[in-house]
Amino acid sequence: MGYDVNAIFQIAGIGIIVAMLHTVLEQAGRKDIAQWVTLIGFIVVLFMVANWIHDLFEKIKTVFLFQ
C-alpha cells in the first residue's frame, strides 16, 4: 500500500492542531465554535480514512479477481 507511518502522522497532526484550536477557543469563551472545529476535524479524518479503506478494497479486489 505504501502508506507506511505517514497516515498515522497525518491523523496525529490534525488531532493536535484541532485540540490546540479547541482549547484556545474554549479559553476565549467561544465554546460553540470550538465544538464546530472539533467536528470539522473529525469529518476530515473520517474522509481520509474512508479513502484509505477504499484503496485497500480496490487492492483486495485486484488480488482476488486477477484484474
N, C-alpha and C positions, 0 to 999 in steps of 0.2 A: 504494500500500500504506500509506503514511502512517507508516512506522516511522522514517524519517529516520536520525538518528545515535543515537537513544535505545537501540536494540538493542545497538549496539556498546558504548555506555557501560554498559549493564546487565551485559553479559558481562564487560567490563573490571573493573567494580566488584566483581562476585562473585569474579573471579580474584584481585584484590588482597587482598580480605578472606580468601579461602582461603589464599593464600600467606602472609599475616601469621600466621594461626592455625597453619598448618603449621610455620612457623619457631619460633613461641613454644612449641608443644607439643614439637617436637624438642629444643629447648634445655632443656626441663623434663624430658627423658628419657621422654616418652610417645610414642614413635615409632609404636606401634600405633594410637593414637587419631589421630595426625597423618595417617596414611595413610587412615583412615576419613573424616576431614574432607575430604581431597582427593578421595576417591572420591564422597562425597555432593555436593560442589561440582560435580564433573564431571557427575553424573547430573542435577542441577538445570539446568545449562546445556544438557545434551542434550535435556531435555524442553522447554525454552524454544525451542530451535532447531527441534525437531520440530513444535511448534505453529506457528511461523512458516512452515515449509515446507508444512504442511497448509493454512494460509491462502493461500499462493502457489498451490498446486494448485487450490484452490477458485476463485480468481480466474481462473486459466487455463481451468478448466472452464467458467466462465460466459462467457468471451470466445469460446471456440470452439464451444460448444453453444448460444449465444444464449439463456441462461436468465436 
